[in-house]
């Protein structure tokens, strides 16, 4: 699939808009938009975007991410904070707990395996 075709899906698929639960928000009022492009057999793929804010995260699944736009800081409980920006790729493993802080509206593509 070409990059142009993949990214154009966000203009033809309505995003799911959500916010972290109030008990998870640490700062700001982040709004998430998710374009789910594939969901089957425990595999989820798509594009996710968030406006600035900070919230608690906890992973029970594997997630591969590639930052397409923006700047965020991911902090693991008891660990270091890592700044991610356009072009960065990483994996969040089951059991990861910490926080996600969006400094500049961030868009990523993702693949989640449950």
MOPAC internal coordinates of N, CA, C and O (Angstrom, degrees):
PM7 1SCF
backbone

  N    0.0000 0     0.00 0     0.00 0    0    0    0
  C    1.4454 1     0.00 0     0.00 0    1    0    0
  C    1.5196 1   107.72 1     0.00 0    2    1    0
  O    1.2310 1   120.77 1   -46.46 1    3    2    1
  N    1.3013 1   116.14 1   133.54 1    3    2    1
  C    1.4577 1   119.12 1  -179.48 1    5    3    2
  C    1.5157 1   110.66 1   -75.96 1    6    5    3
  O    1.2310 1   120.76 1   -25.79 1    7    6    5
  N    1.3238 1   116.16 1   154.21 1    7    6    5
  C    1.4673 1   121.59 1   178.72 1    9    7    6
  C    1.5289 1   110.04 1   -58.11 1   10    9    7
  O    1.2310 1   119.84 1   137.96 1   11   10    9
  N    1.3371 1   117.91 1   -42.04 1   11   10    9
  C    1.4641 1   121.28 1  -179.20 1   13   11   10
  C    1.5157 1   111.23 1   -62.49 1   14   13   11
  O    1.2310 1   119.83 1   136.43 1   15   14   13
  N    1.3086 1   117.93 1   -43.57 1   15   14   13
  C    1.4618 1   121.36 1   179.59 1   17   15   14
  C    1.5194 1   110.11 1   -64.22 1   18   17   15
  O    1.2310 1   120.04 1   135.15 1   19   18   17
  N    1.3259 1   117.53 1   -44.85 1   19   18   17
  C    1.4617 1   122.34 1  -178.44 1   21   19   18
  C    1.5163 1   111.04 1   -60.86 1   22   21   19
  O    1.2310 1   119.99 1   131.60 1   23   22   21
  N    1.3184 1   117.63 1   -48.40 1   23   22   21
  C    1.4592 1   120.66 1  -176.79 1   25   23   22
  C    1.5211 1   112.22 1   -72.33 1   26   25   23
  O    1.2310 1   119.77 1   152.93 1   27   26   25
  N    1.3339 1   118.04 1   -27.07 1   27   26   25
  C    1.4535 1   119.47 1  -179.14 1   29   27   26
  C    1.5238 1   111.50 1   -71.26 1   30   29   27
  O    1.2310 1   119.71 1   163.59 1   31   30   29
  N    1.3099 1   118.16 1   -16.41 1   31   30   29
  C    1.4582 1   120.96 1   178.87 1   33   31   30
  C    1.5242 1   110.55 1   -59.39 1   34   33   31
  O    1.2310 1   119.69 1   150.58 1   35   34   33
  N    1.3247 1   118.20 1   -29.42 1   35   34   33
  C    1.4650 1   120.24 1  -179.53 1   37   35   34
  C    1.5181 1   111.99 1   -66.53 1   38   37   35
  O    1.2310 1   119.78 1   162.58 1   39   38   37
  N    1.3129 1   118.02 1   -17.42 1   39   38   37
  C    1.4607 1   119.44 1   177.00 1   41   39   38
  C    1.5195 1   112.01 1   -91.38 1   42   41   39
  O    1.2310 1   119.79 1   165.28 1   43   42   41
  N    1.3339 1   118.01 1   -14.72 1   43   42   41
  C    1.4647 1   120.58 1  -178.66 1   45   43   42
  C    1.5258 1   113.45 1  -110.43 1   46   45   43
  O    1.2310 1   119.74 1   171.39 1   47   46   45
  N    1.3099 1   118.11 1    -8.61 1   47   46   45
  C    1.4668 1   122.59 1   178.50 1   49   47   46
  C    1.5242 1   107.82 1  -115.69 1   50   49   47
  O    1.2310 1   120.65 1   -48.76 1   51   50   49
  N    1.3215 1   116.35 1   131.24 1   51   50   49
  C    1.4642 1   119.60 1   178.12 1   53   51   50
  C    1.5322 1   109.83 1   -71.46 1   54   53   51
  O    1.2310 1   119.93 1   -48.10 1   55   54   53
  N    1.3169 1   117.74 1   131.90 1   55   54   53
  C    1.4690 1   119.12 1   178.88 1   57   55   54
  C    1.5219 1   111.09 1   -76.82 1   58   57   55
  O    1.2310 1   121.45 1   -27.32 1   59   58   57
  N    1.3211 1   114.84 1   152.68 1   59   58   57
  C    1.4593 1   121.28 1   167.82 1   61   59   58
  C    1.5260 1   105.65 1   -86.78 1   62   61   59
  O    1.2310 1   120.03 1   -54.11 1   63   62   61
  N    1.3137 1   117.56 1   125.89 1   63   62   61
  C    1.4566 1   121.66 1  -178.67 1   65   63   62
  C    1.5185 1   108.60 1  -106.44 1   66   65   63
  O    1.2310 1   120.75 1   -48.04 1   67   66   65
  N    1.3421 1   116.16 1   131.96 1   67   66   65
  C    1.4638 1   120.67 1  -177.70 1   69   67   66
  C    1.5199 1   109.64 1  -150.13 1   70   69   67
  O    1.2310 1   121.74 1    -7.40 1   71   70   69
  N    1.3076 1   114.28 1   172.60 1   71   70   69
  C    1.4678 1   122.36 1   173.88 1   73   71   70
  C    1.5267 1   106.96 1  -134.04 1   74   73   71
  O    1.2310 1   120.24 1   -26.65 1   75   74   73
  N    1.3345 1   117.15 1   153.35 1   75   74   73
  C    1.4646 1   118.36 1   171.99 1   77   75   74
  C    1.5308 1   108.58 1   -63.28 1   78   77   75
  O    1.2310 1   120.63 1   -28.94 1   79   78   77
  N    1.3158 1   116.41 1   151.06 1   79   78   77
  C    1.4604 1   119.67 1   176.62 1   81   79   78
  C    1.5240 1   110.41 1   -58.79 1   82   81   79
  O    1.2310 1   120.25 1   -31.14 1   83   82   81
  N    1.3408 1   117.13 1   148.86 1   83   82   81
  C    1.4718 1   120.22 1  -177.48 1   85   83   82
  C    1.5341 1   113.08 1   -57.38 1   86   85   83
  O    1.2310 1   120.15 1   152.33 1   87   86   85
  N    1.3389 1   117.32 1   -27.67 1   87   86   85
  C    1.4624 1   120.96 1   178.88 1   89   87   86
  C    1.5236 1   112.15 1   -74.34 1   90   89   87
  O    1.2310 1   119.83 1   167.77 1   91   90   89
  N    1.3381 1   117.93 1   -12.23 1   91   90   89
  C    1.4716 1   121.85 1  -179.64 1   93   91   90
  C    1.5254 1   113.08 1  -101.98 1   94   93   91
  O    1.2310 1   120.23 1   160.22 1   95   94   93
  N    1.3255 1   117.17 1   -19.78 1   95   94   93
  C    1.4741 1   120.37 1  -176.39 1   97   95   94
  C    1.5242 1   110.22 1   -72.94 1   98   97   95
  O    1.2310 1   121.31 1   -51.97 1   99   98   97
  N    1.3317 1   115.09 1   128.03 1   99   98   97
  C    1.4603 1   122.28 1   178.70 1  101   99   98
  C    1.5288 1   111.94 1  -104.13 1  102  101   99
  O    1.2310 1   120.43 1   155.30 1  103  102  101
  N    1.3417 1   116.79 1   -24.70 1  103  102  101
  C    1.4686 1   121.08 1   179.48 1  105  103  102
  C    1.5199 1   109.54 1  -163.08 1  106  105  103
  O    1.2310 1   120.73 1   -33.36 1  107  106  105
  N    1.3273 1   116.21 1   146.64 1  107  106  105
  C    1.4522 1   121.70 1   174.62 1  109  107  106
  C    1.5216 1   113.35 1    73.06 1  110  109  107
  O    1.2310 1   121.58 1    17.76 1  111  110  109
  N    1.3289 1   114.59 1  -162.24 1  111  110  109
  C    1.4637 1   122.97 1   179.42 1  113  111  110
  C    1.5266 1   108.35 1  -138.88 1  114  113  111
  O    1.2310 1   120.22 1  -110.06 1  115  114  113
  N    1.3545 1   117.19 1    69.94 1  115  114  113
  C    1.4602 1   119.74 1  -175.98 1  117  115  114
  C    1.5279 1   112.09 1   -66.42 1  118  117  115
  O    1.2310 1   121.37 1   -42.19 1  119  118  117
  N    1.3352 1   114.99 1   137.81 1  119  118  117
  C    1.4585 1   122.01 1   175.77 1  121  119  118
  C    1.5248 1   107.27 1  -117.00 1  122  121  119
  O    1.2310 1   120.80 1   -52.43 1  123  122  121
  N    1.3359 1   116.08 1   127.57 1  123  122  121
  C    1.4618 1   121.98 1  -178.68 1  125  123  122
  C    1.5237 1   110.06 1  -104.36 1  126  125  123
  O    1.2310 1   120.83 1   -42.08 1  127  126  125
  N    1.3104 1   116.01 1   137.92 1  127  126  125
  C    1.4650 1   122.89 1   171.43 1  129  127  126
  C    1.5213 1   106.34 1  -120.73 1  130  129  127
  O    1.2310 1   120.69 1   -51.23 1  131  130  129
  N    1.3364 1   116.29 1   128.77 1  131  130  129
  C    1.4643 1   120.95 1  -178.22 1  133  131  130
  C    1.5152 1   109.48 1  -127.37 1  134  133  131
  O    1.2310 1   121.33 1   -55.07 1  135  134  133
  N    1.3344 1   115.07 1   124.93 1  135  134  133
  C    1.4536 1   121.71 1   174.41 1  137  135  134
  C    1.5284 1   106.12 1  -104.04 1  138  137  135
  O    1.2310 1   119.99 1   -81.38 1  139  138  137
  N    1.3391 1   117.62 1    98.62 1  139  138  137
  C    1.4656 1   122.02 1   178.87 1  141  139  138
  C    1.5206 1   108.48 1   -79.06 1  142  141  139
  O    1.2310 1   120.62 1   -63.07 1  143  142  141
  N    1.3163 1   116.41 1   116.93 1  143  142  141
  C    1.4571 1   121.48 1  -175.87 1  145  143  142
  C    1.5204 1   112.53 1  -101.28 1  146  145  143
  O    1.2310 1   120.34 1   157.10 1  147  146  145
  N    1.3191 1   116.95 1   -22.90 1  147  146  145
  C    1.4701 1   120.85 1  -178.32 1  149  147  146
  C    1.5183 1   108.81 1  -153.24 1  150  149  147
  O    1.2310 1   120.70 1   -48.97 1  151  150  149
  N    1.3196 1   116.27 1   131.03 1  151  150  149
  C    1.4658 1   122.03 1   175.40 1  153  151  150
  C    1.5110 1   107.48 1  -143.56 1  154  153  151
  O    1.2310 1   120.45 1   -71.37 1  155  154  153
  N    1.3488 1   116.74 1   108.63 1  155  154  153
  C    1.4631 1   119.83 1   176.20 1  157  155  154
  C    1.5229 1   110.29 1  -166.38 1  158  157  155
  O    1.2310 1   121.24 1   -35.43 1  159  158  157
  N    1.3044 1   115.23 1   144.57 1  159  158  157
  C    1.4662 1   122.64 1   174.28 1  161  159  158
  C    1.5246 1   112.85 1    50.18 1  162  161  159
  O    1.2310 1   120.07 1  -140.21 1  163  162  161
  N    1.3405 1   117.47 1    39.79 1  163  162  161
  C    1.4594 1   121.04 1   177.87 1  165  163  162
  C    1.5160 1   114.49 1    77.77 1  166  165  163
  O    1.2310 1   120.29 1  -167.86 1  167  166  165
  N    1.3354 1   117.05 1    12.14 1  167  166  165
  C    1.4553 1   121.92 1   179.13 1  169  167  166
  C    1.5232 1   108.36 1  -115.82 1  170  169  167
  O    1.2310 1   120.55 1   -49.27 1  171  170  169
  N    1.3196 1   116.56 1   130.73 1  171  170  169
  C    1.4582 1   123.08 1  -179.01 1  173  171  170
  C    1.5227 1   108.10 1  -129.75 1  174  173  171
  O    1.2310 1   120.63 1   -48.50 1  175  174  173
  N    1.3304 1   116.40 1   131.50 1  175  174  173
  C    1.4594 1   121.20 1  -179.18 1  177  175  174
  C    1.5152 1   109.03 1  -136.50 1  178  177  175
  O    1.2310 1   120.79 1   -32.95 1  179  178  177
  N    1.3169 1   116.10 1   147.05 1  179  178  177
  C    1.4516 1   118.91 1   176.86 1  181  179  178
  C    1.5056 1   112.60 1   170.96 1  182  181  179
  O    1.2310 1   122.11 1    21.74 1  183  182  181
  N    1.3192 1   113.56 1  -158.26 1  183  182  181
  C    1.4545 1   122.09 1   179.43 1  185  183  182
  C    1.5171 1   107.79 1  -126.06 1  186  185  183
  O    1.2310 1   120.97 1   -42.33 1  187  186  185
  N    1.3128 1   115.76 1   137.67 1  187  186  185
  C    1.4637 1   122.70 1  -178.75 1  189  187  186
  C    1.5148 1   108.20 1  -128.72 1  190  189  187
  O    1.2310 1   121.14 1   -35.87 1  191  190  189
  N    1.3225 1   115.42 1   144.13 1  191  190  189
  C    1.4586 1   120.52 1   178.11 1  193  191  190
  C    1.5192 1   109.02 1  -139.96 1  194  193  191
  O    1.2310 1   120.87 1   -34.10 1  195  194  193
  N    1.3294 1   115.94 1   145.90 1  195  194  193
  C    1.4650 1   120.60 1   176.49 1  197  195  194
  C    1.5186 1   110.31 1  -139.06 1  198  197  195
  O    1.2310 1   121.97 1   -35.81 1  199  198  197
  N    1.3345 1   113.83 1   144.19 1  199  198  197
  C    1.4575 1   121.07 1   171.58 1  201  199  198
  C    1.5295 1   107.64 1   -83.38 1  202  201  199
  O    1.2310 1   119.84 1   -12.72 1  203  202  201
  N    1.3376 1   117.91 1   167.28 1  203  202  201
  C    1.4684 1   120.55 1  -176.38 1  205  203  202
  C    1.5265 1   114.36 1   -57.64 1  206  205  203
  O    1.2310 1   122.27 1   -33.60 1  207  206  205
  N    1.3285 1   113.26 1   146.40 1  207  206  205
  C    1.4532 1   123.54 1   179.25 1  209  207  206
  C    1.5156 1   108.91 1   156.08 1  210  209  207
  O    1.2310 1   120.72 1    -0.89 1  211  210  209
  N    1.3206 1   116.23 1   179.11 1  211  210  209
  C    1.4662 1   121.55 1  -179.31 1  213  211  210
  C    1.5198 1   108.33 1  -141.34 1  214  213  211
  O    1.2310 1   120.69 1   -41.63 1  215  214  213
  N    1.3455 1   116.28 1   138.37 1  215  214  213
  C    1.4605 1   121.07 1  -178.82 1  217  215  214
  C    1.5262 1   110.29 1  -150.27 1  218  217  215
  O    1.2310 1   121.43 1   -17.38 1  219  218  217
  N    1.3088 1   114.87 1   162.62 1  219  218  217
  C    1.4648 1   123.44 1   178.73 1  221  219  218
  C    1.5275 1   108.87 1   -78.16 1  222  221  219
  O    1.2310 1   120.76 1   -43.01 1  223  222  221
  N    1.3525 1   116.16 1   136.99 1  223  222  221
  C    1.4659 1   121.11 1   175.35 1  225  223  222
  C    1.5234 1   109.73 1  -124.20 1  226  225  223
  O    1.2310 1   121.44 1   -29.79 1  227  226  225
  N    1.3256 1   114.84 1   150.21 1  227  226  225
  C    1.4638 1   122.42 1   177.39 1  229  227  226
  C    1.5249 1   107.28 1  -150.12 1  230  229  227
  O    1.2310 1   120.11 1   -56.93 1  231  230  229
  N    1.3242 1   117.40 1   123.07 1  231  230  229
  C    1.4611 1   121.93 1  -174.72 1  233  231  230
  C    1.5212 1   112.11 1  -107.83 1  234  233  231
  O    1.2310 1   120.96 1   -48.94 1  235  234  233
  N    1.3322 1   115.77 1   131.06 1  235  234  233
  C    1.4627 1   122.96 1   172.01 1  237  235  234
  C    1.5208 1   110.35 1  -108.33 1  238  237  235
  O    1.2310 1   120.53 1   176.94 1  239  238  237
  N    1.3217 1   116.60 1    -3.06 1  239  238  237
  C    1.4529 1   122.99 1  -175.20 1  241  239  238
  C    1.5269 1   110.02 1  -128.11 1  242  241  239
  O    1.2310 1   121.08 1    -9.16 1  243  242  241
  N    1.3393 1   115.54 1   170.84 1  243  242  241
  C    1.4598 1   122.61 1   172.89 1  245  243  242
  C    1.5211 1   108.14 1   -86.66 1  246  245  243
  O    1.2310 1   120.48 1   -41.67 1  247  246  245
  N    1.3340 1   116.68 1   138.33 1  247  246  245
  C    1.4564 1   119.27 1   173.91 1  249  247  246
  C    1.5252 1   109.98 1  -140.27 1  250  249  247
  O    1.2310 1   121.61 1   -54.00 1  251  250  249
  N    1.3189 1   114.52 1   126.00 1  251  250  249
  C    1.4560 1   122.09 1   171.28 1  253  251  250
  C    1.5232 1   106.41 1   -99.27 1  254  253  251
  O    1.2310 1   119.93 1   -46.46 1  255  254  253
  N    1.3337 1   117.73 1   133.54 1  255  254  253
  C    1.4633 1   122.69 1  -179.24 1  257  255  254
  C    1.5166 1   109.66 1  -131.68 1  258  257  255
  O    1.2310 1   121.56 1   -30.12 1  259  258  257
  N    1.3272 1   114.62 1   149.88 1  259  258  257
  C    1.4666 1   121.95 1   169.96 1  261  259  258
  C    1.5213 1   106.29 1  -134.08 1  262  261  259
  O    1.2310 1   120.86 1   -57.63 1  263  262  261
  N    1.3115 1   115.97 1   122.37 1  263  262  261
  C    1.4560 1   120.68 1  -179.14 1  265  263  262
  C    1.5273 1   108.92 1   -77.27 1  266  265  263
  O    1.2310 1   121.29 1   -55.27 1  267  266  265
  N    1.3229 1   115.14 1   124.73 1  267  266  265
  C    1.4644 1   121.58 1  -179.70 1  269  267  266
  C    1.5275 1   111.86 1   -95.07 1  270  269  267
  O    1.2310 1   120.82 1   144.00 1  271  270  269
  N    1.3382 1   116.04 1   -36.00 1  271  270  269
  C    1.4673 1   121.86 1  -178.61 1  273  271  270
  C    1.5128 1   108.79 1  -151.18 1  274  273  271
  O    1.2310 1   120.53 1   -26.16 1  275  274  273
  N    1.3248 1   116.58 1   153.84 1  275  274  273
  C    1.4515 1   121.78 1   170.94 1  277  275  274
  C    1.5137 1   114.84 1    90.79 1  278  277  275
  O    1.2310 1   122.07 1     5.11 1  279  278  277
  N    1.3410 1   113.65 1  -174.89 1  279  278  277
  C    1.4641 1   121.65 1  -178.84 1  281  279  278
  C    1.5209 1   108.20 1  -139.01 1  282  281  279
  O    1.2310 1   120.99 1   -48.67 1  283  282  281
  N    1.3387 1   115.72 1   131.33 1  283  282  281
  C    1.4610 1   122.66 1   176.98 1  285  283  282
  C    1.5222 1   109.53 1  -135.86 1  286  285  283
  O    1.2310 1   121.26 1   -19.02 1  287  286  285
  N    1.3291 1   115.20 1   160.98 1  287  286  285
  C    1.4608 1   121.65 1   175.05 1  289  287  286
  C    1.5233 1   106.89 1  -123.32 1  290  289  287
  O    1.2310 1   121.07 1   -56.10 1  291  290  289
  N    1.3353 1   115.57 1   123.90 1  291  290  289
  C    1.4615 1   121.43 1   177.80 1  293  291  290
  C    1.5152 1   107.09 1  -109.19 1  294  293  291
  O    1.2310 1   120.90 1   -55.14 1  295  294  293
  N    1.3316 1   115.89 1   124.86 1  295  294  293
  C    1.4699 1   121.12 1  -178.03 1  297  295  294
  C    1.5151 1   109.35 1  -120.16 1  298  297  295
  O    1.2310 1   120.57 1   -50.88 1  299  298  297
  N    1.3199 1   116.51 1   129.12 1  299  298  297
  C    1.4613 1   121.55 1   175.18 1  301  299  298
  C    1.5225 1   108.58 1   -90.32 1  302  301  299
  O    1.2310 1   120.37 1   -42.83 1  303  302  301
  N    1.3340 1   116.90 1   137.17 1  303  302  301
  C    1.4631 1   120.50 1   176.07 1  305  303  302
  C    1.5280 1   109.16 1   -52.41 1  306  305  303
  O    1.2310 1   120.42 1   -54.98 1  307  306  305
  N    1.3197 1   116.81 1   125.02 1  307  306  305
  C    1.4596 1   121.46 1   179.08 1  309  307  306
  C    1.5187 1   113.81 1    74.44 1  310  309  307
  O    1.2310 1   119.66 1  -172.41 1  311  310  309
  N    1.3257 1   118.25 1     7.59 1  311  310  309
  C    1.4587 1   121.26 1  -178.04 1  313  311  310
  C    1.5107 1   111.75 1  -125.81 1  314  313  311
  O    1.2310 1   121.69 1    13.00 1  315  314  313
  N    1.3047 1   114.37 1  -167.00 1  315  314  313
  C    1.4563 1   120.73 1  -178.06 1  317  315  314
  C    1.5201 1   111.79 1   -84.95 1  318  317  315
  O    1.2310 1   121.02 1   -24.82 1  319  318  317
  N    1.3219 1   115.66 1   155.18 1  319  318  317
  C    1.4612 1   122.04 1   171.91 1  321  319  318
  C    1.5262 1   107.74 1   -87.00 1  322  321  319
  O    1.2310 1   120.61 1   -41.34 1  323  322  321
  N    1.3277 1   116.45 1   138.66 1  323  322  321
  C    1.4615 1   121.73 1   179.22 1  325  323  322
  C    1.5247 1   108.00 1  -122.60 1  326  325  323
  O    1.2310 1   120.79 1   -53.29 1  327  326  325
  N    1.3294 1   116.10 1   126.71 1  327  326  325
  C    1.4547 1   121.14 1   176.57 1  329  327  326
  C    1.5197 1   108.33 1   -88.78 1  330  329  327
  O    1.2310 1   120.61 1   -49.50 1  331  330  329
  N    1.3443 1   116.43 1   130.50 1  331  330  329
  C    1.4613 1   121.58 1   178.58 1  333  331  330
  C    1.5222 1   107.90 1  -121.09 1  334  333  331
  O    1.2310 1   121.68 1   -35.69 1  335  334  333
  N    1.3432 1   114.40 1   144.31 1  335  334  333
  C    1.4688 1   120.60 1  -177.72 1  337  335  334
  C    1.5154 1   109.05 1  -145.91 1  338  337  335
  O    1.2310 1   120.78 1    -4.44 1  339  338  337
  N    1.3283 1   116.11 1   175.56 1  339  338  337
  C    1.4630 1   121.39 1  -177.43 1  341  339  338
  C    1.5239 1   111.23 1   -46.93 1  342  341  339
  O    1.2310 1   121.16 1   -50.43 1  343  342  341
  N    1.3330 1   115.39 1   129.57 1  343  342  341
  C    1.4613 1   122.21 1   179.63 1  345  343  342
  C    1.5146 1   113.78 1    98.39 1  346  345  343
  O    1.2310 1   119.54 1   163.70 1  347  346  345
  N    1.3312 1   118.49 1   -16.30 1  347  346  345
  C    1.4644 1   121.35 1  -179.85 1  349  347  346
  C    1.5260 1   110.67 1   -80.87 1  350  349  347
  O    1.2310 1   120.82 1   -40.02 1  351  350  349
  N    1.3340 1   116.04 1   139.98 1  351  350  349
  C    1.4648 1   123.45 1   175.95 1  353  351  350
  C    1.5158 1   108.08 1  -124.56 1  354  353  351
  O    1.2310 1   120.65 1   -32.15 1  355  354  353
  N    1.3321 1   116.36 1   147.85 1  355  354  353
  C    1.4622 1   119.95 1  -179.77 1  357  355  354
  C    1.5197 1   109.88 1  -162.84 1  358  357  355
  O    1.2310 1   121.27 1   -11.82 1  359  358  357
  N    1.3315 1   115.18 1   168.18 1  359  358  357
  C    1.4636 1   122.70 1   177.82 1  361  359  358
  C    1.5156 1   108.62 1  -121.40 1  362  361  359
  O    1.2310 1   120.86 1   -46.88 1  363  362  361
  N    1.3228 1   115.96 1   133.12 1  363  362  361
  C    1.4661 1   122.14 1   169.55 1  365  363  362
  C    1.5192 1   106.36 1  -105.01 1  366  365  363
  O    1.2310 1   120.83 1   -53.78 1  367  366  365
  N    1.3229 1   116.01 1   126.22 1  367  366  365
  C    1.4685 1   121.36 1  -174.64 1  369  367  366
  C    1.5230 1   111.47 1   -98.14 1  370  369  367
  O    1.2310 1   120.55 1   -22.38 1  371  370  369
  N    1.3389 1   116.55 1   157.62 1  371  370  369
  C    1.4601 1   119.35 1   175.11 1  373  371  370
  C    1.5350 1   109.34 1   -54.83 1  374  373  371
  O    1.2310 1   121.18 1   -41.52 1  375  374  373
  N    1.3314 1   115.35 1   138.48 1  375  374  373
  C    1.4575 1   120.87 1  -179.33 1  377  375  374
  C    1.5183 1   113.60 1    96.41 1  378  377  375
  O    1.2310 1   120.09 1   169.39 1  379  378  377
  N    1.3489 1   117.43 1   -10.61 1  379  378  377
  C    1.4620 1   120.07 1   178.92 1  381  379  378
  C    1.5209 1   109.12 1   -66.71 1  382  381  379
  O    1.2310 1   120.65 1   -49.24 1  383  382  381
  N    1.3241 1   116.36 1   130.76 1  383  382  381
  C    1.4618 1   122.59 1   177.22 1  385  383  382
  C    1.5169 1   108.38 1  -134.90 1  386  385  383
  O    1.2310 1   120.98 1   -40.05 1  387  386  385
  N    1.3108 1   115.72 1   139.95 1  387  386  385
  C    1.4534 1   119.50 1  -179.78 1  389  387  386
  C    1.5085 1   111.12 1   170.31 1  390  389  387
  O    1.2310 1   121.16 1    42.74 1  391  390  389
  N    1.3451 1   115.38 1  -137.26 1  391  390  389
  C    1.4579 1   120.02 1   179.52 1  393  391  390
  C    1.5251 1   109.97 1  -142.49 1  394  393  391
  O    1.2310 1   121.90 1   -24.15 1  395  394  393
  N    1.3239 1   113.97 1   155.85 1  395  394  393
  C    1.4641 1   122.37 1   175.23 1  397  395  394
  C    1.5176 1   105.56 1  -122.45 1  398  397  395
  O    1.2310 1   120.62 1   -54.57 1  399  398  397
  N    1.3415 1   116.42 1   125.43 1  399  398  397
  C    1.4549 1   121.40 1   178.08 1  401  399  398
  C    1.5235 1   109.19 1  -121.87 1  402  401  399
  O    1.2310 1   120.70 1   -59.75 1  403  402  401
  N    1.3152 1   116.27 1   120.25 1  403  402  401
  C    1.4564 1   121.76 1   177.06 1  405  403  402
  C    1.5233 1   107.89 1   -92.24 1  406  405  403
  O    1.2310 1   120.88 1   -64.74 1  407  406  405
  N    1.3340 1   115.92 1   115.26 1  407  406  405
  C    1.4608 1   121.55 1   178.12 1  409  407  406
  C    1.5247 1   110.58 1   -87.47 1  410  409  407
  O    1.2310 1   120.64 1   138.76 1  411  410  409
  N    1.3348 1   116.38 1   -41.24 1  411  410  409
  C    1.4614 1   124.18 1   175.46 1  413  411  410
  C    1.5195 1   105.82 1  -129.02 1  414  413  411
  O    1.2310 1   120.16 1   -44.39 1  415  414  413
  N    1.3306 1   117.30 1   135.61 1  415  414  413
  C    1.4685 1   120.38 1  -177.97 1  417  415  414
  C    1.5229 1   109.18 1   -36.98 1  418  417  415
  O    1.2310 1   121.50 1   -54.17 1  419  418  417
  N    1.3295 1   114.74 1   125.83 1  419  418  417
  C    1.4640 1   122.21 1  -172.84 1  421  419  418
  C    1.5143 1   110.50 1  -115.89 1  422  421  419
  O    1.2310 1   121.30 1   -43.62 1  423  422  421
  N    1.3301 1   115.12 1   136.38 1  423  422  421
  C    1.4635 1   122.06 1   175.16 1  425  423  422
  C    1.5214 1   107.19 1  -125.29 1  426  425  423
  O    1.2310 1   121.00 1   -44.54 1  427  426  425
  N    1.3261 1   115.70 1   135.46 1  427  426  425
  C    1.4714 1   120.50 1   178.94 1  429  427  426
  C    1.5079 1   109.24 1  -137.65 1  430  429  427
  O    1.2310 1   120.57 1   -24.74 1  431  430  429
  N    1.3307 1   116.51 1   155.26 1  431  430  429
  C    1.4430 1   118.56 1   163.67 1  433  431  430
  C    1.5160 1   106.55 1  -100.67 1  434  433  431
  O    1.2310 1   120.83 1   -24.75 1  435  434  433
  N    1.3069 1   116.02 1   155.25 1  435  434  433
  C    1.4629 1   119.77 1  -173.17 1  437  435  434
  C    1.5202 1   111.50 1  -146.40 1  438  437  435
  O    1.2310 1   122.00 1   -23.74 1  439  438  437
  N    1.3290 1   113.78 1   156.26 1  439  438  437
  C    1.4566 1   123.09 1   170.52 1  441  439  438
  C    1.5234 1   105.21 1  -135.13 1  442  441  439
  O    1.2310 1   121.11 1   -58.56 1  443  442  441
  N    1.3326 1   115.48 1   121.44 1  443  442  441
  C    1.4704 1   121.46 1  -179.66 1  445  443  442
  C    1.5167 1   108.27 1  -114.60 1  446  445  443
  O    1.2310 1   120.68 1   -46.43 1  447  446  445
  N    1.3209 1   116.30 1   133.57 1  447  446  445
  C    1.4672 1   122.65 1   175.16 1  449  447  446
  C    1.5124 1   108.43 1  -119.94 1  450  449  447
  O    1.2310 1   121.33 1   -60.46 1  451  450  449
  N    1.3316 1   115.07 1   119.54 1  451  450  449
  C    1.4702 1   119.84 1   179.11 1  453  451  450
  C    1.5099 1   109.46 1   -94.04 1  454  453  451
  O    1.2310 1   120.10 1   180.00 1  455  454  453

